Protein backbone atom coordinates (compact mmCIF):
# COMPACT_ATOMS: atom_id res chain seq x y z
CA UNK A 1 0.00 0.00 0.00
CA UNK A 2 1.31 3.42 -0.89
CA UNK A 3 1.80 5.99 1.86
CA UNK A 4 -0.68 8.34 0.18
CA UNK A 5 -3.32 5.59 0.19
CA UNK A 6 -2.83 4.96 3.92
CA UNK A 7 -3.04 8.70 4.63
CA UNK A 8 -6.27 8.93 2.64
CA UNK A 9 -7.86 5.99 4.45
CA UNK A 10 -6.97 7.38 7.87
CA UNK A 11 -8.21 10.84 6.95
CA UNK A 12 -11.54 9.44 5.68
CA UNK A 13 -12.02 7.37 8.83
CA UNK A 14 -11.48 10.49 10.93
CA UNK A 15 -14.16 12.31 8.93
CA UNK A 16 -16.56 9.36 9.19
CA UNK A 17 -15.97 9.26 12.96
CA UNK A 18 -17.02 12.90 13.14
CA UNK A 19 -13.73 14.12 14.57
CA UNK A 20 -13.36 17.90 14.54
CA UNK A 21 -9.67 17.75 13.68
CA UNK A 22 -7.79 16.51 10.66
CA UNK A 23 -6.53 12.97 11.31
CA UNK A 24 -3.18 11.80 9.97
CA UNK A 25 -1.09 8.60 10.32
CA UNK A 26 1.41 10.15 12.72
CA UNK A 27 -1.41 10.46 15.25
CA UNK A 28 -1.36 6.66 15.53
CA UNK A 29 2.29 6.86 16.56
CA UNK A 30 1.46 9.48 19.20
CA UNK A 31 -1.43 7.39 20.47
CA UNK A 32 0.91 4.42 20.81
CA UNK A 33 3.42 6.48 22.81
CA UNK A 34 0.76 7.85 25.16
CA UNK A 35 -0.76 4.40 25.61
CA UNK A 36 2.56 2.77 26.50
CA UNK A 37 3.36 5.59 28.95
CA UNK A 38 -0.05 5.33 30.60
CA UNK A 39 0.53 1.60 31.05
CA UNK A 40 3.70 2.39 33.00
CA UNK A 41 6.29 1.28 30.47
CA UNK A 42 9.82 2.58 30.93
CA UNK A 43 10.64 5.75 28.98
CA UNK A 44 13.78 4.21 27.48
CA UNK A 45 11.80 1.17 26.34
CA UNK A 46 9.23 3.43 24.68
CA UNK A 47 12.07 5.38 23.05
CA UNK A 48 13.49 2.19 21.55
CA UNK A 49 10.07 0.91 20.47
CA UNK A 50 9.18 4.15 18.69
CA UNK A 51 12.66 4.51 17.22
CA UNK A 52 13.39 7.92 18.71
CA UNK A 53 17.05 8.89 18.57
CA UNK A 54 16.70 11.56 21.25
CA UNK A 55 14.96 10.96 24.58
CA UNK A 56 13.29 14.39 24.57
CA UNK A 57 11.05 13.19 21.74
CA UNK A 58 9.84 10.37 23.99
CA UNK A 59 9.59 12.30 27.26
CA UNK A 60 6.54 14.17 25.97
CA UNK A 61 4.49 10.99 26.36
CA UNK A 62 5.53 10.30 29.95
CA UNK A 63 5.17 13.94 31.04
CA UNK A 64 1.54 13.99 29.98
CA UNK A 65 0.57 10.60 31.34
CA UNK A 66 -2.06 11.20 34.06
CA UNK A 67 -1.37 7.86 35.77
CA UNK A 68 2.40 8.29 35.91
CA UNK A 69 2.57 8.75 39.69
CA UNK A 70 -0.58 6.86 40.61
CA UNK A 71 1.08 3.99 42.46
CA UNK A 72 4.22 5.67 43.81
CA UNK A 73 2.97 5.42 47.40
CA UNK A 74 0.86 2.43 48.31
CA UNK A 75 0.93 2.82 52.12
Backbone as JSON, one array per atom type, in Angstrom:
{
  "sequence": "XXXXXXXXXXXXXXXXXXXXXXXXXXXXXXXXXXXXXXXXXXXXXXXXXXXXXXXXXXXXXXXXXXXXXXXXXXX",
  "N": [[0.84, -1.17, 0.0], [0.56, 2.17, -0.82], [1.97, 5.1, 0.7], [0.44, 7.43, 0.46], [-2.08, 6.36, 0.01], [-2.64, 5.11, 2.47], [-2.64, 7.38, 4.13], [-4.88, 8.69, 3.07], [-6.96, 6.86, 3.67], [-6.92, 6.88, 6.49], [-7.5, 9.56, 6.97], [-10.11, 9.73, 5.88], [-11.47, 7.97, 7.61], [-11.31, 9.39, 9.98], [-12.96, 11.56, 9.35], [-15.41, 10.22, 8.92], [-15.81, 9.33, 11.5], [-16.52, 11.61, 12.7], [-14.75, 13.4, 13.82], [-13.42, 16.49, 14.94], [-11.02, 17.42, 14.12], [-8.28, 17.28, 11.78], [-7.25, 14.14, 10.82], [-4.27, 12.24, 10.83], [-1.72, 9.83, 9.83], [0.49, 9.93, 11.61], [-0.61, 10.47, 14.02], [-1.39, 8.03, 15.03], [1.0, 6.98, 15.85], [1.63, 8.76, 17.94], [-0.51, 8.17, 19.63], [0.13, 5.56, 20.32], [2.52, 5.97, 21.77], [1.54, 7.5, 23.97], [-0.23, 5.63, 25.04], [1.48, 3.49, 25.81], [3.02, 4.83, 27.75], [1.03, 5.46, 29.61], [0.47, 2.96, 30.52], [2.57, 2.44, 32.1], [5.07, 1.78, 31.09], [8.62, 1.78, 30.74], [10.44, 4.75, 30.03], [12.74, 4.68, 28.41], [12.39, 2.24, 27.14], [10.11, 2.77, 25.64], [11.16, 4.73, 24.0], [12.99, 3.22, 22.47], [11.2, 1.45, 21.23], [9.6, 3.17, 19.68], [11.54, 4.19, 18.07], [12.92, 6.55, 18.5], [15.61, 8.77, 18.32], [16.49, 10.68, 20.1], [15.93, 11.25, 23.53], [14.26, 13.31, 24.4], [12.2, 13.46, 22.6], [10.63, 11.39, 23.3], [9.99, 11.78, 25.95], [7.85, 13.51, 26.08], [5.55, 11.95, 26.06], [5.54, 10.6, 28.52], [5.52, 12.72, 30.31], [2.98, 13.75, 30.07], [1.32, 11.77, 30.91], [-1.4, 10.87, 32.8], [-1.52, 8.94, 34.79], [0.97, 8.5, 35.72], [2.19, 8.83, 38.28], [0.56, 7.44, 39.91], [0.77, 5.02, 41.49], [2.93, 5.43, 43.18], [3.09, 5.67, 45.96], [1.97, 3.37, 48.09], [1.23, 2.96, 50.69]],
  "CA": [[0.0, 0.0, 0.0], [1.31, 3.42, -0.89], [1.8, 5.99, 1.86], [-0.68, 8.34, 0.18], [-3.32, 5.59, 0.19], [-2.83, 4.96, 3.92], [-3.04, 8.7, 4.63], [-6.27, 8.93, 2.64], [-7.86, 5.99, 4.45], [-6.97, 7.38, 7.87], [-8.21, 10.84, 6.95], [-11.54, 9.44, 5.68], [-12.02, 7.37, 8.83], [-11.48, 10.49, 10.93], [-14.16, 12.31, 8.93], [-16.56, 9.36, 9.19], [-15.97, 9.26, 12.96], [-17.02, 12.9, 13.14], [-13.73, 14.12, 14.57], [-13.36, 17.9, 14.54], [-9.67, 17.75, 13.68], [-7.79, 16.51, 10.66], [-6.53, 12.97, 11.31], [-3.18, 11.8, 9.97], [-1.09, 8.6, 10.32], [1.41, 10.15, 12.72], [-1.41, 10.46, 15.25], [-1.36, 6.66, 15.53], [2.29, 6.86, 16.56], [1.46, 9.48, 19.2], [-1.43, 7.39, 20.47], [0.91, 4.42, 20.81], [3.42, 6.48, 22.81], [0.76, 7.85, 25.16], [-0.76, 4.4, 25.61], [2.56, 2.77, 26.5], [3.36, 5.59, 28.95], [-0.05, 5.33, 30.6], [0.53, 1.6, 31.05], [3.7, 2.39, 33.0], [6.29, 1.28, 30.47], [9.82, 2.58, 30.93], [10.64, 5.75, 28.98], [13.78, 4.21, 27.48], [11.8, 1.17, 26.34], [9.23, 3.43, 24.68], [12.07, 5.38, 23.05], [13.49, 2.19, 21.55], [10.07, 0.91, 20.47], [9.18, 4.15, 18.69], [12.66, 4.51, 17.22], [13.39, 7.92, 18.71], [17.05, 8.89, 18.57], [16.7, 11.56, 21.25], [14.96, 10.96, 24.58], [13.29, 14.39, 24.57], [11.05, 13.19, 21.74], [9.84, 10.37, 23.99], [9.59, 12.3, 27.26], [6.54, 14.17, 25.97], [4.49, 10.99, 26.36], [5.53, 10.3, 29.95], [5.17, 13.94, 31.04], [1.54, 13.99, 29.98], [0.57, 10.6, 31.34], [-2.06, 11.2, 34.06], [-1.37, 7.86, 35.77], [2.4, 8.29, 35.91], [2.57, 8.75, 39.69], [-0.58, 6.86, 40.61], [1.08, 3.99, 42.46], [4.22, 5.67, 43.81], [2.97, 5.42, 47.4], [0.86, 2.43, 48.31], [0.93, 2.82, 52.12]],
  "C": [[0.9, 1.24, 0.0], [1.01, 4.29, 0.32], [0.62, 6.93, 1.67], [-2.02, 7.64, 0.36], [-3.63, 5.44, 1.67], [-3.28, 6.29, 4.53], [-4.49, 8.99, 4.29], [-7.27, 8.12, 3.43], [-8.03, 6.52, 5.86], [-7.72, 8.71, 7.94], [-9.71, 10.63, 6.79], [-12.18, 8.85, 6.92], [-12.23, 8.44, 9.89], [-12.71, 11.32, 10.62], [-15.41, 11.51, 9.25], [-16.85, 9.25, 10.69], [-16.48, 10.58, 13.53], [-16.03, 13.69, 13.98], [-13.61, 15.55, 14.04], [-11.97, 18.32, 14.06], [-9.27, 16.84, 12.53], [-6.91, 15.37, 11.18], [-5.46, 12.56, 10.31], [-2.48, 10.6, 10.61], [-0.18, 8.8, 11.53], [0.68, 10.18, 14.06], [-1.46, 9.05, 15.86], [-0.08, 6.42, 16.32], [2.21, 7.55, 17.91], [0.56, 8.69, 20.15], [-0.72, 6.19, 21.08], [1.82, 4.86, 21.95], [2.68, 6.81, 24.1], [0.2, 6.6, 25.84], [0.31, 3.65, 26.4], [2.96, 3.49, 27.78], [2.3, 5.43, 30.02], [-0.09, 3.94, 31.22], [1.77, 1.39, 31.93], [4.99, 1.86, 32.41], [7.43, 2.29, 30.64], [10.04, 3.52, 29.73], [11.67, 5.3, 27.96], [13.25, 3.08, 26.59], [10.88, 1.75, 25.27], [10.07, 4.11, 23.6], [12.55, 4.37, 22.01], [12.37, 1.68, 20.66], [9.64, 1.87, 19.35], [10.3, 4.58, 17.75], [13.15, 5.94, 17.34], [14.89, 7.92, 18.99], [17.33, 9.69, 19.83], [15.57, 11.37, 22.25], [13.92, 12.06, 24.73], [12.07, 14.23, 23.67], [10.11, 12.18, 22.4], [9.27, 10.91, 25.3], [8.21, 12.95, 27.21], [5.4, 13.22, 26.32], [4.41, 10.7, 27.85], [5.18, 11.53, 30.77], [3.67, 14.14, 31.1], [0.69, 12.82, 30.45], [-0.07, 10.86, 32.7], [-1.86, 10.15, 35.15], [0.09, 7.63, 36.16], [2.79, 8.07, 37.37], [1.52, 8.03, 40.54], [-0.21, 5.87, 41.71], [2.47, 4.18, 43.09], [4.17, 5.3, 45.29], [1.75, 4.56, 47.64], [0.5, 2.3, 49.79], [0.12, 3.95, 52.69]]
}
